[in-house]
C-alpha cells in the first residue's frame, strides 16, 4: 500500500516557526561577530579599551537582548501537527 504523499509546501505557521528557530540559532553567531568587529577596525593591536569601545559593547549587548526577547514569544509555542525534525 502506498504511503500518503506529504504536501509540497508547508503551512505558514510551521514554516515561520522554523525560520524563527533558525534566526534564533544564528543570534549567537551574529553576537560573536558584532563583539569581535572592533578588533577588525583597530589599526594596531591595542590592549586598552576606550570609552567608545565600552559604549559599543553595551549597545551590542542590549541589541542582542532585545532581539532574543523579540524571538522568545514565537519560540514558546510547541510544534503541532506531528512534523518531523531534520
C-alpha positions in Angstrom: 0.0 0.0 0.0 1.3 3.5 -0.8 2.1 6.0 1.8 0.1 9.2 1.6 2.1 12.0 -0.1 3.1 14.9 2.0 2.1 18.3 0.8 4.8 20.0 -1.3 4.6 23.3 0.7 4.4 23.7 4.5 1.7 25.6 6.1 2.6 29.2 7.1 2.7 28.8 10.8 5.2 25.8 10.9 7.3 27.4 8.2 7.5 30.7 10.1 8.3 28.9 13.4 11.1 27.0 11.7 12.6 30.2 10.2 12.3 31.9 13.6 14.2 29.0 15.2 16.8 29.3 12.5 17.2 33.0 13.2 17.4 32.3 17.0 20.2 29.8 16.3 22.1 32.4 14.3 21.8 35.0 17.0 24.9 33.9 19.0 27.0 33.9 15.8 25.8 37.4 15.0 26.6 38.5 18.5 30.1 37.0 18.3 30.7 38.8 15.0 29.5 42.1 16.3 31.6 41.8 19.5 34.7 40.9 17.6 34.2 43.6 15.0 36.1 46.3 16.9 39.2 44.1 16.6 39.0 44.4 12.8 38.8 48.2 12.6 41.6 49.0 15.0 44.8 49.9 13.2 47.2 48.2 15.6 46.8 45.6 18.3 46.0 47.6 21.5 45.2 46.3 24.9 43.3 49.2 26.4 39.6 49.9 25.9 38.4 53.4 25.1 35.1 54.8 26.2 33.7 54.3 22.7 34.6 50.6 22.8 32.7 50.2 26.1 29.7 52.0 24.8 29.8 49.9 21.6 29.9 46.6 23.7 27.0 47.6 25.8 25.0 48.7 22.8 25.6 45.4 21.1 24.7 43.6 24.3 21.4 45.4 24.6 20.6 44.9 21.0 21.2 41.1 21.4 19.0 41.0 24.5 16.2 42.9 22.6 16.4 40.5 19.6 16.3 37.5 21.9 13.3 39.0 23.7 11.6 39.6 20.3 12.2 36.0 19.2 11.1 34.4 22.5 7.2 34.6 22.1 7.4 33.0 18.7 9.6 30.2 20.0 7.3 29.5 23.0 4.7 27.5 21.1 5.2 23.8 20.6 5.1 22.0 17.3 1.7 20.8 16.4 0.7 18.6 13.5 3.4 16.0 14.1 6.0 17.5 11.8 9.4 15.7 11.9 12.6 17.5 12.6 15.5 17.4 10.2 
